[in-house]
C-alpha cells in the first residue's frame, strides 16, 4: 500500500513541476509589467519635478530613493522659507527702505525735490525691469519684484502730488489709475496673490512712511479708494478671499486711526462719504461670491461681514460721536442707524437666502445688541429698564412664533441683563415706587416666560434650530 502511494507520488511530480514553471512564468510577466509601470510613473514624476523646478527655481529632486518623513518636513519648511518667506519679507523691507530713504532725504534737505521723486521713480522702474527679465525662469521671484516696483511707483506718484505739488491732480490721478489697472492686469497674468498683496495692499501704508502731512485727507481717502477698487476686482475675479480680508482690515485700521488721531471737522462730509463707500465696497465684495458664483458663504465670509459692520460702527463713533460738540443723543443716533443697517442685512438674507442661517443669526444678534445700546444711550433710569423689558418680550415672542431657539434665548439674555442692571444700578437710583414697579414687572415677566415653557414644552423643545 505504501509502495503504491510512493509510485503515485513520483508520477505526480512532473505535473507539480509544470505547475511551478507556469506560476514562475506568470510571476515574471507580472514583475515585468510592474517594472514598466514603475518606470513610466518615475518618468512622470521627473517631468513634474522639472516643471516645479522651473516655476520655483529649485533643483530637481531624485526619486530613486524614498524620502523619510522628517526629511520631507524639513525640505517643506526650508522650501517655504527659502522660496517664499524670504522673498516676501525682502521686498517689503526694500520698499520700506526706499520710503524711509525718501523721508530722510526730505528731512535733511540732501537733494532737491525733483531729484527725490526722480530717484524714487528710478528705483521702482529698476524693480519692474528686473521682474520682466526674470519672469520666464523665476516666476515667483519676478512677481515679488513686480509688486515692489508697483508699490514704489504708487508712493512716488502720491508724494509728487500730495507733498510737492509737482503733478496736477488730473495727472497724478491718471497715473495712479493706470498703475492700478496695470497691476490688476499683471496679477491676473501671473495668477499670483502676492502681486495684489504687495503691489496694491502694500501701498496703503506708504503715505505714513514718507511724510507726517495730515492736511490732505481727501487725497488720502481717494488714494485708498482707488487701490481698493483694484483689490476688490481681483478678489472677485480670482476668488482671492485673503486679499479682500487683508484689504478690509488695513482700510478700516487706517480710517479709524485717522478719525481717532487726525480728525478735522472740515473733512467730516468727505470722511463720512468715504466711510460709507468703504463699507458698501467690502459688503459687495463678500456678497459677490453668493451673487455671481452661486456659492454658499464660507464661515470666514460671515465673520468678514460682521467685522465690516462693527468697523462701520466704530468709525462712525470716532467720526461723528466723539467730537467736542457731540452728545449722548448723537451716540444714540449713530447706534440706531447702524443697528438698522445691520437689521436690513439680516432681513435681506432671510428674504432671499434663507439657507444662510449662520449669517442671519450673526446679523440679527448684532442688530439687537446695537438696539439695546441705543436705548441706553437715548434714555436713562427707569425708561431704559422698561424699554429693555419690552424689547425682551418682543424678541421672545418672535422666537416663540418662529420656533427659533436663539431668538428666545436672546430675549432671555436681555431679561438677564435688565435684571442685573436693576440689582446693581437701579436699586441705588430708583425711587421706591419705581423699584416696586420694576421688580413687579420683571417678576411677572419671568413667571410668564416660565409658564410658556411649561405649557408648550413639547413644541418648544422639538425645535430643530
C-alpha positions, 0 to 999 in steps of 0.5 A: 500500500505504501509502495503504491502511494510512493509510485503515485507520488513520483508520477505526480511530480512532473505535473507539480513541476509544470505547475511551478514553471507556469506560476514562475512564468506568470510571476515574471510577466507580472514583475515585468509589467510592474517594472514598466509601470514603475518606470513610466510613473518615475518618468512622470514624476521627473517631468513634474519635478522639472516643471516645479523646478522651473516655476520655483527655481529649485533643483530637481529632486531624485526619486530613486530613493524614498524620502523619510518623513522628517526629511520631507518636513524639513525640505517643506519648511526650508522650501517655504522659507527659502522660496517664499518667506524670504522673498516676501519679507525682502521686498517689503523691507526694500520698499520700506527702505526706499520710503524711509530713504525718501523721508530722510532725504526730505528731512535733511534737505540732501537733494532737491525735490525733483531729484527725490521723486526722480530717484524714487521713480528710478528705483521702482522702474529698476524693480519692474525691469528686473521682474520682466527679465526674470519672469520666464525662469523665476516666476515667483521671484519676478512677481515679488519684484513686480509688486515692489516696483508697483508699490514704489511707483504708487508712493512716488506718484502720491508724494509728487502730488500730495507733498510737492505739488509737482503733478496736477491732480488730473495727472497724478490721478491718471497715473495712479489709475493706470498703475492700478489697472496695470497691476490688476492686469499683471496679477491676473497674468501671473495668477499670483496673490502676492502681486495684489498683496504687495503691489496694491495692499502694500501701498496703503501704508506708504503715505505714513512712511514718507511724510507726517502731512495730515492736511490732505485727507481727501487725497488720502481717502481717494488714494485708498479708494482707488487701490481698493477698487483694484483689490476688490476686482481681483478678489472677485475675479480670482476668488482671492478671499485673503486679499479682500480680508487683508484689504478690509482690515488695513482700510478700516485700521487706517480710517479709524486711526485717522478719525481717532488721531487726525480728525478735522471737522472740515473733512467730516462730509468727505470722511463720512462719504468715504466711510460709507463707500468703504463699507458698501465696497467690502459688503459687495465684495463678500456678497459677490461670491453668493451673487455671481458664483452661486456659492454658499458663504464660507464661515470666514465670509460671515465673520468678514461681514460682521467685522465690516459692520462693527468697523462701520460702527466704530468709525462712525463713533470716532467720526461723528460721536466723539467730537467736542460738540457731540452728545449722548443723543448723537451716540444714540443716533449713530447706534440706531442707524447702524443697528438698522443697517445691520437689521436690513442685512439680516432681513435681506438674507432671510428674504432671499437666502434663507439657507444662510442661517449662520449669517442671519443669526450673526446679523440679527444678534448684532442688530439687537445688541446695537438696539439695546445700546441705543436705548441706553444711550437715548434714555436713562433710569427707569425708561431704559429698564422698561424699554429693555423689558419690552424689547425682551418680550418682543424678541421672545415672542418672535422666537416663540412664533418662529420656533427659533431657539436663539431668538428666545434665548436672546430675549432671555439674555436681555431679561438677564441683563435688565435684571442685573442692571436693576440689582446693581444700578437701579436699586441705588437710583430708583425711587421706591415706587419705581423699584416696586414697579420694576421688580413687579414687572420683571417678576411677572415677566419671568413667571410668564416666560416660565409658564410658556415653557411649561405649557408648550414644552413639547413644541418648544423643545422639538425645535430643530434650530 
